[in-house]
């Protein structure tokens, strides 16, 4: 099966060379590697056997990935994804090719992520992988809706299925545009297969899209509203309340305390607040306490 890799990137890109070296080192190597420069100034220069596409204006990860998909055309059967700050581990691609060969009805194969920091050392954060093997679309859709366990750089997807559901779309803001893609595939009835032997190093760093907790919460609210029909009412309510509480904490870390209190008020209107939520609301109202809110790193070991 022919494989094309899409790597969206916008400068600065300190780990792009490491990401591309890991892609090229796979056995078998992918047939094509497309790097999409999403409006970097100055434009990126990339050495090595890759196809470099330049977008004059930044459109975000989904727009860049769609440009890569268009550039690969109809001749590529499988689309592998890798963000410019992540790294494929040895044997990753071979394991996924074998898994998709064993499960011809699966539209996507999901590997597992090991979370590392800026220097590449493990952070201690646990990213719970999917159970190995085939996953029915309806059950996996609920899992992805509740708490997306899929690392984008650990995905290989069948190009035909991806194009049939509209490719990469920008209706949901980053960093949830990837979960939107998985949910559209699952909503269309495509099974998935999980292959834990396909591992990637997923990098947490201050410039990453998930580092802004408030923006992440707002994106999750948009994602959950768009795909509300995939889950039951109870799941929708719990997801909305969780998103609003995360938004409150993100706004507090930005010292936008009035917006943080409003997000907590909305969350309480959706789902009864816990004692911890009530304590947080009290802290937000007291200048001596609220200055300490949001200082803790958002990702826990």
Secondary structure, DSSP 4 states (H G I P E B T S, - for coil): --EEEEEEE-S--TTHHHHHHHHHTSSSPPSEEEEEEES-SSPP---SS-EEEEESS---HHHHHHHHHHHHGGG-SEEEE--TT-EEPTTHHHHHHHHHHH-TTEEEEEEEEEEE-TTS-B-----PPPPSEEE-HHHHHHHHHHS----GGGEEEEHHHHHHTTSS--SS-TTSHHHHHHHHHHHTT-EEEEEEEEEEEEEP-TTSGGG-HHHHHHHHHHHHHHTGGGS-HHHHHHHHHHHHHHHHHHHHHTT-HHHHHHHHHHHHHHSPPPHHHHHHHHHHH-HHHHTTTT-S-SS--
